[in-house]
Amino acid sequence: MTPAHHENAAMSLAHSVRLVLAPPHRAGYPFLIAGAAVAVIGGLFISNWLFWLGVFFTLFCLYFFRDPERVPPPRSSLMLAPADGKIVMVGPAVPPEELGLGPAPRWRVAIFLSVLDVHVNRMPADGTVTRVAYRHGKYLNASLDKASIDNERNALAIRLEDGRDIAVVQIAGLIARRILCDARVGDVVSAGERFGIIRFGSRTDLYLPEGVRPLVAEGQTTIGGETVIADLAQPRGA
């Protein structure tokens, strides 16, 4: 193996370690405290099995709620992935009606987040939040197409700097039972900025501006705040 290969392998290992050891999102603090408390109580007063259960749960939560730093590409025309995960659907769809973006289909990219993915959601582009709409619903498998309609969701409409609108939808899944969103109407946001998290498996949909086609395909994996989904500078309808 050449020195360059050794260097690349070392960099890859360092990146993986930083990802696993990234500090947790604040939404995970209650779970981490609960797990640590179970471990302490089990170890001191009850039994070893409860101690190890608490340790395992705490370590799992540290991994699940990890919140690594991301570096968005330095081009304002790029639409970035709003979440880590696997792209399960790419195709035309009508944005959630509660956002008021009209009945015309536009390109939608659906990203499924397994329990092993980073679950922090990030803004796909610079803009202003114009609407935030929460809707109760079911907890179907988030990889199913009908989950975008039937499942519990939180939808955001964002007006880009050029006046076009996009939508980002946080969708609860089979295991996920809690959607957290920090964005509020009127917030001026930047590409890659954190705006929420979905606990324990979910899906995040991105609706592109009308006339903009995605540059990704089903089966690809994404890194929230870094993976390019589309280029707003491309000719419309290209």
RAGIBEL-V769577 format. One record per run of one state. SS is the DSSP state (a for helix, b for strand, c for the rest). FROM is the first residue (numbers start at 1). TO is the last residue. If there is no record, write none. Layout:
ss->SS from->FROM to->TO
ss->SS from->FROM to->TO
This chain:
ss->c from->1 to->2
ss->a from->3 to->20
ss->c from->21 to->23
ss->b from->24 to->24
ss->c from->25 to->25
ss->a from->26 to->45
ss->c from->46 to->47
ss->a from->48 to->64
ss->c from->65 to->65
ss->b from->66 to->66
ss->c from->67 to->77
ss->b from->78 to->80
ss->c from->81 to->84
ss->b from->85 to->93
ss->c from->94 to->96
ss->a from->97 to->99
ss->c from->100 to->105
ss->b from->106 to->113
ss->c from->114 to->119
ss->b from->120 to->122
ss->c from->123 to->126
ss->b from->127 to->135
ss->c from->136 to->137
ss->b from->138 to->138
ss->c from->139 to->146
ss->a from->147 to->150
ss->b from->151 to->151
ss->c from->152 to->152
ss->b from->153 to->160
ss->c from->161 to->164
ss->b from->165 to->172
ss->c from->173 to->178
ss->b from->179 to->181
ss->c from->182 to->187
ss->b from->188 to->189
ss->c from->190 to->193
ss->b from->194 to->198
ss->c from->199 to->201
ss->b from->202 to->207
ss->c from->208 to->220
ss->b from->221 to->222
ss->c from->223 to->227
ss->b from->228 to->231
ss->c from->232 to->238
